[in-house]
Amino acid sequence: MSPAEGSLPMPGWRVRLGLLAAVSISAAVLWLVTQSPLLTASFAGGLVVILLGIFAQAGLKSKPEVESFASPDWSVTAAALEKLSDAVALTDRANRLVCANSAYVEAFGLENAPPNLGVADGARTEMQLKAREAWRDGSAEMSHIESEDGLRSYSLMIERSGRAEDYLLWRFASHQAISLEEQIIGPLTGSAGQTLSRAGIELALVNQDGSIKAAGAGFAERAAGDPNATLAGQDFVGLLRSDDRERIFFGREGKQGTPQTLVHIPLDQPTQGNVPAADAGPSIMALVDSGVGIGGGWEGAGRSAMPQIESLLSALPLGLAVADRDGRFLFANKAFLRAVNRKETGLPQFPTDLVMREDKAIVSDAVRQFGRGPAASGDMAVRLTTQPDEPVSIGLAGIRGLGEAAVLLSLADSTEEIRLRRQVAQATKMQAVGQLAGGVAHDFNNVLTAIIGYCDLMLLRHSPGDSDYDDIQQIKANSNRAASLTRQLLAFSRQQTLRPETVQLPDVVSEVSQLLKRLMGDHIEFTVRHDRELGPVRADPQQLEQVIINLAVNARDAMQSHSGGPGKLSLVTRRVPAAEVSKIGKDFMPETDYTALIVQDTGGGIPEAALGKIFEPFYTTKEQGKGTGLGLSTVYGIVKQSNGFIFADNIVGNEGSVEGARFSVYLPVHYVDPDEEADSEAAEAASASDWSGGGKLLLVEDEDMVRTIATRALTRAGYEVTACADGEEGFDEVKGGGEFDLVVSDVVMPGMDGPSMARAIRELQPNLPILFMSGYAEEQLRKDIDMAEMHFIAKPFSVQDIGDKVAAILASGGKK
């Protein structure tokens, strides 16, 4: 290439040496010809003088010699650059192109000087920074520069050049020919990839090791939720999921997304025949939505396949319906109609007809979006017109290739879920009512303790035949009836005091059989049948008798109100091994051995609406005035407090009619030696009867009437009693040096309660026994307090009861 235009340069030292050499040669030739020294010297001297004059004149008109060295000879430079295979250019401080070879012109043209070349924007910016670095440090380099079309790449070396280093030399070394995968990256991540993504085809370039080299924006959005996400280096397979039918889904979308068809396109050329090399390089992985069709054939196929598809959907238990792009229902299976409570009335025209007015707009917009947009899926919570108080989740998915069908709606039958929710709500309500009942019973027991105690003290001063004796007995009898009512409340709330023993169910049934026969009367046939090898159970026998009586009386009333004629009541005990527990169909029952008690009648059964409420307190199906509603709730509380289970159901005959009701009680088998338990109880009773009385007692009770009765009862029994009204006062008595043989204390008191006071006393006197008085369950109390040498007496108690209990504790030395 020719040098850039400008003034001619002054002759350099090489020209001058050439002229001097010419003079010398001319003088030598003259000497050889003439052999005259004088002539030769005169000729040579004249030429020298002439040359010096010429050089002097040229020096006055030219630039200084230093500047002549700063201006290169561009023709020589251009010739040198042309011999290089790399693209080379020279620029000045004004960033103007001064000189360049043909390789540079072919690669970048003469329009712009570096760094403003046709390369990627990022590379152009980096080239500007490298140019500044070269001006500052003398050189700089870049390892990779890619052209705008992505088809070429270079490495760059930049150096300062020139005598005064006023130029930059740019040398672009071309890399090897760009591979096929590098040529594909541009279109794949550009507009071509976006076009395919809109058609339901997502592309990714995947290395041999399974890592992603490049991916389109659509693939990044579906795999990571961000179209601008950089997925390079991530595991391609790790972004996908498959189901049990080996269908492929995007991992982020899960099974709610559209199934994908994976197409593998290797980029390497086959090595032998058409078989790719074993160590093939990167490949294009194309994920095609299952709804994407080719041409119009899918639409026709979709129409012809619709009857088969409808038949398949009808057999599925999940509620499914199909709508067109305009939101009109095309089909719905039976499960869908059942889920929306439209089994009788049929399917409406639009999905919006199924929901409440407030939800119509969002349902309509969603159907249009999934019907006309790209294939996708989602779900939303709506309220159906048939059950406005229970929101349901409805799923929507866009489908393609099935003719007019465009949206698939799914809705699970939530009948069972609603029933379970109601049961949980019912259980929560029952728990709250139980806590209330327990609190009322506890406070009522304090009142009954005082009434019964005063009756006992008054009876000690009256003998049978006195005018007041019968009245006092009547008051005590009514108080005992009230105490029975509180026990029912505590049984329902599972807070009553049980005295469990190891018993056999047939023995308990035998105890009440004669009573049951009298209760049933002559019109009801009563039968009892026992299974063999029944396991013993751990329960309070008196409470089990209460369970049997309540169930029998309830069955008798049901049979009398149903027909008024003869009926049958059967009471059966069965052995239920652990292996058969699963057949009961109650997943929450532990798999252990049970002894079952089944009470079955031939009444009219239990109404379906009442089955879920039958164990509620104060709920009854009897006529007003004929039931309190506490019988079955008491049974439920006793069974649950005995770690058992009770279920109620109807007996259905061969023709589907209800032939009666059945109550099934399951009590876990308890394997212990009953003789040891009987010997322990007998020893405790003997020690109490042998006690001669005497001892110092600390009585702590916040209820004045209970404290007075207990003090009088214990004082009369020969004990020295120190009475306190609260826990702080009782603790101060011990802290002040008081010596006591036993502490008798209430549990619930304002300020310092009974257990807190007992722990504080135990720090001063570790071996002092404690007797707690409470209307709550002993088992629960022991779990909450967990204290050694702790004893318990249930309220309400009589004067004799508390005296005997204190005597038993002192006789045993305070040991439990």
C-alpha positions in Angstrom: 0.0 0.0 0.0 1.2 3.5 -0.7 2.2 5.9 2.1 -0.2 8.6 3.1 0.0 11.9 1.2 2.4 14.8 2.5 5.7 16.7 1.8 8.6 14.8 0.3 11.2 13.8 2.9 14.7 15.2 2.9 17.4 12.8 1.6 18.8 10.7 4.3 22.3 9.6 5.2 22.2 6.6 2.9 21.7 9.0 -0.2 24.6 11.1 1.0 26.9 8.1 1.4 25.8 7.0 -2.1 26.9 10.4 -3.6 30.2 10.4 -1.8 30.8 6.8 -3.0 30.0 8.0 -6.6 32.6 10.8 -6.3 35.2 8.4 -5.0 34.5 6.0 -7.8 34.8 8.8 -10.4 38.1 10.0 -9.0 39.4 6.4 -9.0 38.4 6.0 -12.7 40.1 9.3 -13.6 43.3 8.2 -11.8 43.4 5.0 -13.7 42.9 6.7 -17.0 45.3 9.8 -16.6 47.7 8.6 -14.0 47.9 12.4 -13.0 47.6 13.0 -9.3 47.1 16.7 -9.7 44.3 16.4 -12.1 42.6 13.7 -10.1 42.8 15.7 -6.9 41.4 18.8 -8.5 38.5 16.9 -10.0 37.6 15.2 -6.8 37.9 18.4 -4.7 35.7 20.3 -7.1 33.0 17.6 -6.9 33.2 17.6 -3.1 32.8 21.4 -2.9 29.7 21.2 -5.2 28.2 18.4 -3.1 28.7 20.3 0.1 27.0 23.4 -1.3 24.1 21.3 -2.4 23.8 19.6 1.0 24.1 23.0 2.8 21.3 24.5 0.7 19.0 21.5 1.2 19.6 21.6 5.0 18.5 25.2 5.2 15.1 24.3 3.5 14.5 21.1 5.4 13.3 20.2 8.9 15.9 19.4 11.6 17.5 16.1 11.3 15.7 14.8 14.4 12.3 15.4 12.8 13.4 13.5 9.7 13.8 10.4 11.9 10.2 10.9 13.3 8.6 10.7 9.9 8.8 7.2 8.6 9.1 6.2 5.0 5.5 5.0 4.4 6.3 3.1 1.2 8.9 1.0 2.9 6.5 0.5 5.9 3.6 -0.5 3.6 5.8 -2.9 1.8 6.9 -4.5 5.1 3.3 -4.8 6.5 2.1 -6.4 3.2 4.4 -9.4 3.8 2.5 -10.2 7.1 -0.4 -12.7 7.0 -2.1 -11.0 10.0 -4.3 -7.9 9.7 -2.0 -5.0 10.7 -2.7 -1.3 10.9 -0.9 1.8 12.1 -2.8 4.7 13.8 -1.5 8.1 15.1 -2.4 9.9 18.3 -5.5 11.4 16.7 -6.7 7.8 16.1 -6.4 8.1 12.4 -5.5 5.2 10.2 -2.0 6.0 8.7 -1.1 2.7 7.1 -2.6 -0.8 6.8 -2.0 -4.0 4.9 -4.4 -5.8 2.5 -5.4 -8.4 5.1 -6.7 -5.6 7.4 -8.6 -4.0 4.5 -10.2 -7.4 3.7 -11.2 -8.0 7.3 -12.3 -4.5 8.4 -12.1 -2.1 5.5 -10.8 1.4 5.4 -13.9 3.1 6.8 -12.9 3.1 10.5 -9.6 2.9 12.4 -9.3 0.6 15.4 -10.8 0.4 17.9 -14.0 1.4 16.0 -14.3 -1.7 14.0 -17.1 -4.2 13.1 -16.8 -6.3 16.2 -19.0 -7.1 19.2 -19.9 -4.1 21.4 -18.1 -5.5 24.4 -14.9 -6.2 22.4 -15.0 -2.7 21.0 -15.1 -1.2 24.5 -12.3 -3.5 25.6 -10.2 -2.5 22.6 -10.5 1.2 23.6 -9.3 0.4 27.1 -6.4 -1.7 25.7 -5.4 1.2 23.4 -5.1 3.5 26.5 -3.0 0.8 28.2 -0.7 0.6 25.2 -0.2 4.4 25.1 0.6 4.2 28.8 2.7 1.0 29.1 4.0 0.6 25.6 2.0 -2.6 24.8 -1.3 -4.4 25.4 -3.1 -7.5 24.2 -6.5 -9.2 23.9 -6.9 -13.0 23.6 -10.3 -13.0 21.9 -12.2 -10.6 19.7 -15.3 -11.8 17.8 -16.8 -10.2 14.7 -20.4 -8.9 14.7 -21.6 -11.8 12.7 -20.0 -14.3 15.0 -18.2 -16.0 12.2 -14.6 -14.8 12.8 -12.4 -14.2 15.9 -9.0 -12.8 16.5 -6.3 -12.2 19.0 -4.9 -8.6 19.2 -1.4 -7.2 20.0 -1.0 -3.4 20.3 2.4 -1.7 20.5 3.7 1.8 20.5 5.8 2.5 17.4 7.9 5.2 15.6 11.1 7.0 16.5 9.2 9.1 19.0 6.6 6.4 19.6 3.8 8.5 18.3 2.0 5.7 16.6 0.2 2.5 17.6 0.7 -0.7 15.7 -2.4 -3.0 15.7 -1.9 -6.6 14.8 -4.9 -8.9 14.5 -4.1 -12.6 14.4 -6.9 -14.6 13.0 -8.0 -17.7 14.9 -8.7 -21.0 13.3 -11.9 -21.3 11.4 -14.9 -21.0 13.8 -16.5 -24.3 14.5 -20.1 -25.1 13.6 -21.3 -24.8 17.1 -19.8 -21.3 17.4 -21.6 -20.3 14.2 -24.8 -21.6 15.7 -24.6 -19.8 19.0 -25.5 -16.4 17.5 -28.8 -17.5 15.8 -29.7 -19.8 18.7 -29.5 -17.0 21.3 -30.8 -14.4 18.9 -34.0 -13.7 17.0 -34.1 -17.2 15.3 -34.2 -18.8 18.7 -37.0 -16.5 19.9 -39.1 -17.3 16.9 -38.8 -21.0 17.5 -39.6 -20.4 21.2 -42.9 -18.7 20.4 -43.7 -21.8 18.3 -43.1 -24.1 21.4 -39.6 -25.2 20.5 -36.8 -24.4 23.0 -33.1 -24.8 22.0 -29.9 -25.3 24.0 -26.3 -26.0 22.9 -25.0 -28.8 25.2 -21.4 -29.9 25.6 -20.3 -33.5 25.5 -20.2 -33.6 29.4 -23.9 -32.5 29.6 -23.2 -28.9 30.6 -25.0 -26.1 28.7 -22.8 -24.0 26.4 -25.5 -21.6 25.2 -29.3 -21.5 25.4 -32.1 -19.4 23.9 -34.1 -16.9 25.9 -37.2 -19.0 25.9 -35.3 -22.0 27.3 -33.8 -19.8 30.0 -37.2 -18.4 31.0 -38.9 -21.9 31.3 -35.9 -23.5 33.0 -34.9 -20.6 35.4 -37.8 -18.1 35.2 -35.6 -15.4 33.7 -35.1 -15.0 29.9 -31.8 -13.2 30.6 -30.5 -15.9 32.9 -27.0 -17.3 32.1 -27.3 -21.0 32.1 -23.8 -21.7 30.7 -22.1 -24.4 32.7 -25.3 -25.8 34.3 -26.2 -29.4 33.9 -28.8 -29.7 31.1 -30.5 -32.8 32.5 -30.6 -31.2 36.0 -33.0 -28.6 34.6 -35.5 -31.3 33.5 -37.7 -33.8 35.3 -39.5 -37.0 34.2 -42.5 -38.9 35.6 -43.2 -42.6 36.0 -44.3 -42.7 32.3 -40.9 -41.2 31.3 -42.4 -38.0 30.1 -40.1 -35.0 30.2 -40.9 -31.7 31.9 -39.1 -28.6 32.7 -38.0 -29.0 36.4 -39.3 -25.5 37.3 -42.7 -26.2 35.8 -43.0 -29.7 37.2 -45.8 -32.1 36.1 -48.2 -29.2 35.8 -46.2 -28.0 32.7 -46.4 -29.3 29.2 -44.7 -32.6 28.4 -41.7 -32.1 26.1 -40.3 -34.2 23.3 -36.5 -34.2 23.3 -34.7 -34.0 20.0 -30.9 -34.6 19.9 -29.0 -33.0 17.0 -25.3 -33.8 17.1 -23.1 -31.2 15.3 -20.0 -33.3 14.7 -19.7 -35.1 11.3 -20.0 -38.8 11.4 -16.7 -40.7 11.4 -17.9 -43.9 9.8 -21.0 -44.1 7.7 -23.8 -42.3 9.5 -22.7 -43.2 13.0 -21.4 -40.2 15.1 -18.1 -40.5 16.9 -18.2 -41.8 20.4 -16.5 -38.7 21.7 -18.8 -36.4 19.8 -18.7 -32.7 20.6 -21.5 -30.3 21.5 -25.1 -31.0 20.3 -28.3 -29.1 19.9 -31.0 -30.2 22.3 -34.4 -29.2 21.1 -37.4 -29.5 23.5 -40.7 -29.5 21.6 -44.0 -29.0 23.5 -46.2 -32.0 23.1 -49.0 -29.8 21.8 -46.9 -28.5 18.9 -48.2 -29.9 15.6 -46.7 -30.0 12.1 -48.9 -28.7 9.4 -52.7 -29.2 9.6 -52.7 -32.9 10.0 -52.7 -32.7 13.8 -56.0 -30.8 13.8 -57.7 -33.5 11.8 -56.2 -36.2 13.9 -57.3 -34.3 17.0 -60.9 -34.3 15.8 -60.9 -38.0 15.0 -59.3 -38.8 18.3 -61.8 -36.8 20.5 -64.2 -39.7 21.2 -61.4 -41.9 22.4 -60.0 -39.1 24.5 -63.5 -38.4 26.0 -63.8 -42.1 26.9 -60.4 -42.0 28.6 -61.2 -38.8 30.6 -64.5 -40.3 31.7 -62.7 -43.2 33.4 -60.4 -41.0 35.4 -61.2 -40.2 39.0 -59.9 -36.6 38.6 -62.5 -34.1 37.5 -61.6 -33.0 34.0 -63.3 -30.7 31.5 -62.4 -29.4 28.0 -63.2 -25.9 26.7 -62.6 -24.2 23.4 -60.7 -20.9 22.8 -63.9 -18.9 23.3 -64.4 -20.5 26.8 -67.3 -22.8 25.9 -67.4 -26.2 27.5 -67.0 -29.1 25.1 -66.9 -32.0 27.5 -66.7 -32.9 31.2 -66.3 -36.2 32.9 -68.4 -37.5 35.7 -65.8 -36.7 38.4 -65.9 -33.0 37.3 -69.7 -32.9 37.4 -69.6 -34.4 40.8 -66.9 -32.0 42.0 -69.0 -29.0 41.0 -72.3 -30.5 42.2 -73.7 -30.6 38.7 -74.3 -34.3 38.4 -78.1 -33.8 38.1 -78.4 -30.5 36.3 -75.5 -31.1 33.8 -72.7 -28.9 32.5 -73.4 -25.2 31.9 -72.3 -23.4 28.7 -69.3 -21.5 30.2 -66.9 -22.2 33.1 -67.9 -18.8 34.5 -71.4 -20.2 35.1 -69.9 -22.4 37.8 -68.4 -19.7 40.0 -69.6 -16.8 42.1 -70.1 -13.5 40.5 -66.9 -12.0 42.1 -64.8 -14.8 40.5 -66.3 -14.7 37.0 -63.9 -12.1 35.6 -60.7 -13.9 36.6 -62.0 -17.3 35.4 -62.9 -15.8 32.0 -59.5 -14.0 31.6 -57.7 -17.2 32.6 -59.6 -19.4 30.1 -58.8 -16.9 27.2 -55.2 -16.7 28.2 -54.6 -20.4 28.3 -56.7 -21.0 25.2 -55.0 -18.5 22.9 -51.5 -18.1 24.3 -48.6 -20.5 24.3 -49.2 -23.9 25.9 -48.9 -23.4 29.7 -50.6 -24.4 32.9 -51.6 -23.0 36.3 -54.3 -23.0 39.0 -56.5 -20.6 40.9 -58.8 -20.6 43.9 -62.4 -19.9 43.2 -65.8 -20.3 45.0 -68.4 -22.4 43.3 -72.0 -21.4 43.3 -73.0 -24.7 44.8 -70.7 -24.3 47.8 -69.8 -20.6 48.2 -68.3 -21.0 51.7 -65.7 -23.5 50.6 -63.0 -22.2 48.1 -61.7 -24.9 45.7 -58.6 -25.0 43.5 -59.2 -25.3 39.8 -56.4 -26.1 37.4 -56.1 -24.8 33.8 -53.8 -25.9 31.0 -53.5 -24.9 27.4 -53.7 -27.8 25.0 -52.9 -27.9 21.3 -53.5 -30.3 18.4 -57.0 -31.5 19.5 -59.2 -29.6 17.1 -61.4 -27.1 18.9 -60.2 -28.1 22.3 -57.9 -25.5 23.7 -58.2 -25.5 27.5 -58.2 -28.4 30.0 -59.8 -27.7 33.4 -59.2 -30.0 36.3 -61.0 -30.0 39.7 -60.6 -32.6 42.4 -63.6 -34.0 44.1 -63.2 -32.2 47.5 -66.1 -33.8 49.2 -63.8 -35.9 51.4 -61.5 -33.0 52.1 -64.5 -30.8 53.2 -65.6 -33.6 55.4 -62.2 -33.8 57.0 -62.1 -30.1 57.5 -65.4 -30.2 59.2 -64.2 -33.0 61.5 -61.1 -31.0 62.4 -63.3 -28.0 63.2 -65.6 -30.2 65.2 -62.7 -31.7 67.1 -61.4 -28.2 67.9 -64.9 -27.2 69.1 -65.2 -30.3 71.2 -61.8 -29.6 72.8 -62.9 -26.1 73.7 -66.2 -27.3 75.1 -64.2 -30.0 77.0 -62.0 -27.4 78.6 -65.0 -25.3 79.6 -66.8 -28.4 81.0 -63.7 -29.4 83.0 -63.4 -25.9 84.5 -67.0 -25.8 85.5 -66.8 -29.3 87.0 -63.7 -28.4 88.9 -65.3 -25.3 90.5 -68.6 -27.2 91.1 -66.7 -30.0 92.9 -65.4 -27.5 95.4 -69.0 -26.6 96.2 -70.1 -30.2 96.4 -67.1 -31.1 98.7 -68.3 -28.5 101.2 -72.0 -29.6 100.9 -71.2 -33.3 101.3 -68.7 -32.6 104.1 -71.2 -30.6 106.1 -73.8 -33.3 105.6 -71.3 -35.9 107.0 -70.6 -33.7 110.0 -74.3 -33.1 110.7 -75.1 -36.8 110.4 -72.5 -37.5 113.1 -74.7 -35.4 115.5 -78.0 -37.0 114.4 -79.2 -40.6 114.7 -81.7 -42.4 112.4 -85.2 -41.4 113.4 -84.4 -37.7 114.1 -86.5 -35.3 112.3 -83.5 -33.8 110.6 -81.7 -37.0 109.8 -83.8 -37.8 106.7 -83.5 -34.2 105.4 -79.7 -34.3 105.7 -79.6 -37.7 103.9 -81.7 -36.2 101.1 -79.3 -33.3 100.8 -76.4 -35.6 100.6 -78.1 -37.9 98.1 -78.8 -34.9 95.8 -75.2 -33.8 96.2 -74.1 -37.2 95.1 -76.3 -36.9 92.1 -74.7 -33.6 91.3 -71.3 -35.2 91.8 -72.3 -37.8 89.2 -73.2 -35.0 86.8 -69.8 -33.4 87.3 -68.1 -36.8 86.7 -70.0 -37.0 83.3 -68.6 -33.5 82.4 -65.1 -34.6 83.4 -65.5 -37.8 81.5 -66.4 -35.9 78.4 -63.4 -33.6 78.8 -61.2 -36.6 79.7 -60.3 -35.0 83.1 -62.1 -37.4 85.4 -60.2 -39.5 87.9 -60.0 -43.1 86.9 -58.8 -45.9 89.0 -57.6 -48.3 86.3 -57.2 -52.0 86.9 -56.3 -54.9 84.7 -59.7 -56.5 84.0 -61.4 -58.9 81.6 -64.3 -57.5 79.6 -66.5 -60.6 80.1 -66.2 -60.1 83.8 -67.3 -56.4 83.6 -70.2 -57.5 81.3 -71.2 -60.2 83.7 -71.4 -57.6 86.6 -74.0 -55.5 84.7 -75.9 -58.3 82.8 -78.7 -58.6 85.4 -79.1 -54.9 85.5 -79.2 -54.7 81.7 -81.9 -57.4 81.5 -84.1 -55.3 83.9 -83.4 -52.1 81.9 -84.3 -53.8 78.6 -87.7 -55.2 79.8 -89.7 -58.0 78.3 -90.0 -56.6 74.8 -86.3 -56.5 73.9 -84.3 -59.7 73.4 -80.9 -59.3 75.1 -78.0 -61.6 74.1 -74.4 -61.8 75.1 -71.6 -63.6 73.2 -67.9 -63.7 74.1 -65.0 -64.6 72.0 -62.3 -67.0 73.2 -58.8 -66.0 74.4 -59.6 -62.4 75.0 -56.8 -60.3 76.2 -57.1 -58.2 79.5 -57.5 -54.5 79.3 -56.4 -51.6 81.6 -59.4 -49.6 82.6 -61.6 -48.5 85.5 -64.2 -51.3 85.9 -66.8 -48.9 87.3 -66.4 -46.6 84.3 -66.6 -49.5 81.9 -69.8 -50.5 83.5 -71.0 -46.9 82.9 -70.0 -47.3 79.2 -72.0 -50.5 78.8 -75.1 -49.2 80.6 -75.1 -45.9 78.6 -74.8 -47.7 75.2 -77.5 -50.3 76.2 -80.0 -47.6 77.4 -79.3 -45.6 74.3 -80.0 -48.6 72.1 -83.2 -49.4 74.0 -84.6 -45.9 73.5 -83.8 -46.0 69.8 -85.6 -49.3 69.3 -88.7 -48.1 71.3 -88.9 -44.9 69.4 -88.5 -46.7 66.0 -91.2 -49.3 66.2 -92.4 -49.5 69.8 -92.4 -53.3 69.4 -89.9 -56.1 70.0 -86.3 -55.5 69.3 -82.9 -57.2 69.7 -79.9 -56.0 71.6 -76.7 -58.0 71.3 -73.5 -57.4 73.2 -70.4 -59.1 71.8 -66.8 -59.2 72.8 -64.1 -60.0 70.2 -60.4 -60.6 70.0 -58.7 -58.3 67.4 -55.1 -59.3 66.7 -52.7 -56.6 65.5 -52.7 -58.1 62.0 -56.4 -57.4 61.6 -56.3 -53.8 62.7 -55.8 -52.5 59.2 -59.1 -54.2 58.1 -61.0 -51.8 60.4 -60.1 -49.0 58.0 -58.9 -46.5 60.6 -55.4 -45.4 59.8 -54.9 -43.6 63.1 -55.3 -46.8 65.2 -51.9 -48.2 66.3 -51.4 -51.8 65.1 -51.6 -53.7 68.4 -53.8 -56.3 69.9 -57.3 -55.1 71.0 -60.3 -56.5 72.8 -63.5 -55.2 71.2 -66.9 -54.6 72.8 -69.7 -54.3 70.2 -73.2 -53.2 71.1 -75.7 -53.7 68.3 -79.4 -53.0 68.1 -82.3 -53.4 65.6 -83.6 -49.8 65.8 -83.9 -47.3 63.0 -80.2 -46.6 62.9 -78.4 -43.2 63.2 -79.3 -40.4 60.7 -76.4 -39.6 58.4 -76.5 -36.0 59.6 -76.1 -37.1 63.2 -73.2 -39.5 62.7 -70.6 -36.7 62.9 -72.3 -35.1 66.0 -73.4 -38.1 68.0 -70.6 -37.9 70.6 -71.0 -34.1 71.1 -72.2 -33.0 74.6 -75.8 -32.0 74.9 -76.5 -33.3 71.4 -79.4 -35.7 71.3 -81.9 -37.1 68.7 -84.4 -37.9 71.4 -87.5 -35.8 72.1 -87.3 -32.8 74.4 -87.2 -33.9 78.0 -86.1 -37.5 77.3 -82.4 -37.0 77.0 -79.6 -34.8 78.4 -77.2 -35.4 75.5 -74.4 -36.4 77.9 -74.7 -40.2 77.7 -72.7 -40.8 74.5 -70.3 -37.9 75.2 -69.5 -39.5 78.6 -68.9 -42.9 76.9 -66.6 -41.2 74.4 -64.6 -39.5 77.1 -64.2 -42.7 79.2 -63.1 -44.7 76.2 -60.6 -42.1 75.0 -59.2 -41.6 78.5 -58.7 -45.4 78.7 -56.5 -45.1 75.5 -59.3 -46.8 73.4 -61.3 -46.0 70.4 -65.1 -45.9 69.7 -66.9 -45.8 66.4 -70.6 -45.6 65.4 -72.1 -46.8 62.2 -75.3 -48.2 60.7 -76.0 -51.8 59.8 -77.1 -52.0 56.2 -79.1 -55.0 55.0 -79.0 -56.9 51.8 -81.5 -54.6 50.1 -79.6 -51.5 51.2 -82.0 -50.6 54.0 -80.7 -49.6 57.5 -81.5 -52.4 60.0 -80.0 -50.9 63.1 -77.0 -49.1 64.7 -73.7 -50.5 66.0 -71.2 -49.1 68.5 -67.7 -50.6 68.5 -65.3 -50.0 71.4 -61.6 -51.1 71.0 -59.4 -51.2 74.1 -55.7 -52.1 73.8 -54.7 -55.4 75.4 -52.7 -54.9 78.6 -50.4 -57.9 79.6 -49.6 -57.8 83.4 -49.9 -60.1 86.3 -53.2 -59.2 87.9 -52.2 -60.9 91.2 -49.4 -58.4 91.8 -51.8 -55.5 91.4 -54.4 -57.0 93.7 -51.8 -57.7 96.3 -50.6 -54.1 96.1 -54.1 -52.7 96.6 -54.8 -55.1 99.5 -51.6 -54.0 101.2 -52.5 -50.4 100.9 -56.0 -51.0 102.4 -54.5 -53.0 105.3 -52.0 -50.4 106.1 -54.7 -47.7 106.2 -56.9 -49.8 108.6 -53.9 -50.5 110.9 -53.1 -46.7 111.3 -53.9 -45.5 114.8 -54.0 -41.8 114.0 -52.0 -38.8 115.0 -49.6 -36.5 113.2 -49.1 -32.9 112.2 -50.7 -31.8 108.9 -50.3 -28.6 106.8 -53.6 -27.9 105.0 -53.5 -25.4 102.1 -56.8 -24.6 100.4 -57.9 -21.2 99.0 -61.7 -22.1 99.1 -62.8 -21.2 102.7 -65.7 -23.8 102.8 -63.4 -26.6 101.6 -60.6 -25.6 104.0 -63.1 -25.5 106.9 -64.6 -29.0 106.1 -61.1 -30.6 105.7 -59.8 -29.0 108.9 -62.8 -30.2 110.9 -62.7 -33.7 109.4 -58.9 -34.2 110.0 -59.0 -32.6 113.5 -61.8 -34.9 114.4 -59.7 -37.9 113.2 -57.0 -36.9 115.7 -54.6 -34.9 113.6 -53.0 -31.5 114.5 -53.9 -29.3 111.5 -52.3 -26.0 110.5 -54.6 -24.4 107.8 -53.4 -21.8 105.2 -55.4 -19.9 102.6 -52.7 -19.9 99.8 -49.4 -21.3 98.7 -47.2 -18.4 100.0 -48.7 -18.8 103.4 -48.1 -22.5 103.4 -44.5 -22.2 102.3 -43.8 -19.6 105.0 -45.0 -22.1 107.6 -42.4 -24.6 106.5 -39.8 -22.0 106.0 -40.4 -20.7 109.5 -39.4 -24.0 111.0 -42.7 -25.8 111.1 -42.4 -29.6 111.4 -45.1 -31.5 109.5 -45.7 -35.2 108.7 -47.8 -34.5 105.6 -48.8 -31.5 103.4 -52.5 -31.6 102.1 -52.9 -29.0 99.4 -55.2 -27.9 96.6 -53.7 -27.8 93.1 -55.2 -24.6 91.5 -54.7 -21.6 93.8 -54.2 -17.9 93.1 -50.6 -16.7 93.3 -48.4 -19.7 94.2 -50.3 -22.8 93.2 -50.0 -26.2 94.9 -47.2 -27.8 92.7 -45.1 -24.6 92.9 -45.4 -24.6 96.7 -44.6 -28.3 96.9 -41.4 -27.8 94.9 -40.3 -25.0 97.1 -41.1 -27.0 100.3 -39.1 -30.0 98.9 -36.0 -27.8 98.6 -36.3 -27.4 102.4 -37.6 -30.8 103.3 -36.9 -33.3 100.5 -38.8 -36.2 102.1 -42.0 -34.5 103.1 -45.0 -36.3 101.4 -47.6 -34.3 99.6 -51.3 -35.0 99.2 -53.0 -33.0 96.4 -56.8 -32.4 96.4 -58.2 -31.7 92.9 -61.2 -32.2 90.7 -59.0 -32.9 87.7 -57.7 -36.3 86.5 -55.0 -37.9 88.6 -53.2 -39.2 85.5 -53.0 -35.8 83.9 -52.0 -34.2 87.2 -49.1 -36.7 87.6 -47.9 -36.0 84.1 -47.9 -32.2 84.7 -46.3 -32.3 88.2 -44.0 -35.4 88.0 -43.0 -35.4 91.6 -41.9 -38.2 93.9 -43.9 -39.2 97.0 -47.0 -37.4 95.6 -50.5 -38.6 96.4 -53.9 -37.6 95.2 -57.5 -37.5 96.4 -60.3 -36.5 94.0 -63.0 -33.9 94.8 -65.7 -34.1 95.9 -64.7 -36.3 98.9 -66.5 -37.2 102.1 -65.2 -36.7 105.7 -64.4 -40.4 105.8 -62.6 -40.4 102.4 -60.0 -37.8 103.4 -59.5 -39.3 106.8 -58.8 -42.8 105.2 -56.5 -41.3 102.6 -54.3 -39.4 105.1 -54.2 -42.5 107.3 -53.0 -44.7 104.4 -50.2 -42.2 103.5 -48.9 -41.9 107.0 -49.2 -45.7 107.6 -47.0 -46.3 104.6 -44.4 -43.8 105.7 -45.3 -41.4 102.9 -44.2 -43.8 100.2 -46.3 -44.3 97.1 
